[in-house]
Amino acid sequence: MTDGLHAITVTINGEARPLRVAPSRTLLDVLRSELGLTGTKKGCDVGDCGACTVLLDGTPVNACLVLAVEVDGAAVTTIEGIAPAAGQLHPLQQSFMDLGASQCGFCTPGIIVMAKALLDRHPDPSEEDIRFGLAGNICRCTGYTKIVEAVKDAARRLAAAPPPAGR
C-alpha cells in the first residue's frame, strides 16, 4: 500500500473484480468511474435521493454513502446486473417499459434496484408496501402512480414465472 491504495476484491454483478482503491473513494464513484457501470446514478451525493441504490449482499444501500474499501469480499448488484441473462430484461425492467413508469429515467435504475429488494423479501406487496418500500427513492418527474403499477405488475409476472432451473 505504498501508493495509498487498498487492494480489494468485490463481486460485481456476479463477477469477482480485484480493485485498488483510495480509502476515501465511494462505491458509487468506483462503479461509475473505474468500472464504467454508469447505470447507477450520482444524484444528490449525500444519500437523500436514492438514485445510486445498489444491492450490497442483497440489501439496498446508497452507493454514495459506502466507501469502496468497505465492500471488500462483498457482492454488489447494480442495475446492469438485475437482468437474468444477457439480452433479457428483469420483469421489473419490462414492467417499467410496458407501463411507462419512467419520465426522464434518471431515478429509474435506483428505483428498480430498490423494488427488486422489496420483491425479493415481499413477493406480493400491497400498494402501501410498495410506496413505503420505495420511500427513499425520489422521482422528480412523476407522482409515482405508474411506478407503483409497474412494481405490482412485476410482482404478478414474477409469481407467474416458472421457478429457475435447478430448484
C-alpha positions in Angstrom: 0.0 0.0 0.0 2.9 2.4 -0.6 0.8 4.3 -3.2 -2.1 4.8 -0.7 -4.4 2.5 -2.5 -6.1 -0.6 -0.9 -6.4 -3.9 -2.7 -9.9 -5.2 -2.5 -12.0 -7.9 -4.3 -15.7 -7.3 -4.9 -18.1 -9.5 -6.7 -20.0 -7.1 -9.0 -23.0 -8.4 -10.9 -21.7 -12.0 -10.4 -18.1 -11.3 -11.4 -15.2 -11.1 -9.0 -13.3 -7.9 -9.5 -9.9 -7.1 -8.0 -9.6 -3.4 -7.5 -7.1 -0.9 -6.0 -9.0 2.0 -4.4 -8.2 5.1 -2.4 -9.6 4.9 1.2 -11.8 7.9 0.6 -13.3 6.7 -2.7 -17.1 5.9 -2.6 -18.5 2.7 -4.1 -20.6 5.0 -6.4 -17.5 6.6 -7.8 -15.7 3.3 -8.3 -18.7 1.8 -10.0 -19.1 4.7 -12.4 -15.5 5.9 -13.0 -13.3 2.8 -12.6 -15.8 0.1 -13.8 -17.9 2.0 -16.3 -21.2 1.0 -14.7 -23.0 4.3 -15.3 -26.5 2.9 -14.8 -26.1 3.7 -11.1 -26.6 7.5 -11.0 -25.0 10.2 -8.9 -27.8 12.4 -7.8 -27.5 14.3 -4.5 -24.3 12.5 -3.4 -25.5 12.7 0.3 -27.9 9.7 0.5 -31.1 11.6 0.1 -32.4 10.8 -3.4 -31.8 7.0 -3.9 -30.5 7.4 -7.5 -27.4 5.5 -6.5 -29.2 2.5 -4.9 -27.3 -0.8 -5.4 -27.7 -4.2 -3.6 -24.9 -4.9 -1.2 -25.1 -8.6 -0.3 -28.8 -8.4 -1.2 -29.5 -5.3 0.9 -30.3 -2.0 -0.8 -27.7 0.8 0.1 -26.9 4.2 -1.2 -23.6 3.7 -3.0 -22.7 7.3 -2.4 -22.6 6.6 1.3 -20.5 3.5 1.2 -16.7 3.6 0.9 -15.3 1.2 -1.7 -12.9 -0.3 0.9 -15.9 -1.4 3.0 -17.2 -3.7 0.3 -14.1 -5.9 0.2 -15.3 -9.5 -0.1 -18.9 -8.5 -0.6 -21.3 -8.9 -3.5 -22.7 -5.8 -5.3 -25.6 -5.8 -7.7 -26.2 -2.8 -9.9 -29.0 -2.1 -12.3 -26.7 -3.6 -15.0 -26.8 -6.9 -13.1 -30.6 -7.1 -12.5 -31.4 -8.8 -15.8 -31.4 -12.6 -15.5 -29.2 -13.1 -18.7 -27.7 -11.1 -21.5 -30.3 -9.8 -23.9 -33.2 -10.3 -21.4 -34.9 -7.9 -19.0 -35.9 -8.5 -15.5 -39.7 -8.4 -15.1 -39.3 -5.1 -13.2 -37.5 -3.6 -16.2 -40.1 -4.9 -18.6 -42.9 -3.6 -16.5 -41.4 -0.2 -16.2 -41.1 -0.1 -20.0 -44.5 -1.5 -20.7 -46.3 0.8 -18.3 -44.3 3.9 -19.0 -43.2 4.1 -15.4 -40.3 6.5 -16.0 -40.2 10.0 -17.3 -36.6 11.3 -17.7 -35.3 8.0 -16.4 -32.6 9.4 -14.1 -34.2 7.9 -10.9 -35.3 4.7 -12.6 -32.2 2.5 -12.0 -32.2 3.2 -8.3 -36.0 2.6 -8.0 -35.8 -0.7 -9.9 -33.0 -1.9 -7.7 -34.9 -0.9 -4.6 -38.1 -2.5 -6.0 -36.1 -5.7 -6.6 -35.0 -5.8 -3.0 -38.7 -5.2 -2.0 -40.0 -8.0 -4.2 -37.2 -10.4 -3.0 -38.4 -10.0 0.6 -42.1 -9.5 -0.1 -43.2 -11.1 -3.4 -46.9 -9.9 -3.1 -46.7 -6.3 -1.8 -49.7 -4.1 -1.4 -49.7 -0.5 -2.8 -48.9 0.7 0.7 -46.0 -1.7 1.0 -44.6 -0.5 -2.4 -44.9 3.1 -1.5 -43.2 2.6 1.8 -40.5 0.4 0.3 -39.7 3.0 -2.3 -39.9 6.0 0.0 -36.1 6.6 -0.1 -36.1 6.9 -3.8 -37.1 10.3 -5.2 -38.6 10.8 -8.7 -38.8 14.5 -9.5 -40.9 14.0 -12.7 -44.0 12.0 -11.7 -46.5 11.3 -9.0 -45.4 7.6 -8.6 -48.7 6.1 -9.8 -47.1 4.4 -12.8 -44.1 3.3 -10.7 -46.3 1.6 -8.2 -48.3 0.0 -11.0 -45.1 -1.3 -12.6 -43.9 -2.9 -9.4 -47.3 -4.5 -8.9 -47.2 -5.8 -12.5 -43.7 -7.1 -12.0 -44.8 -9.0 -8.8 -47.6 -10.6 -10.9 -45.1 -11.5 -13.6 -42.6 -13.0 -11.1 -45.4 -15.0 -9.4 -46.5 -16.5 -12.8 -43.0 -17.3 -13.9 -41.7 -20.9 -13.7 -39.1 -21.4 -11.0 -35.5 -21.2 -12.1 -33.9 -24.4 -13.3 -32.2 -26.5 -10.6 -34.7 -25.6 -7.8 
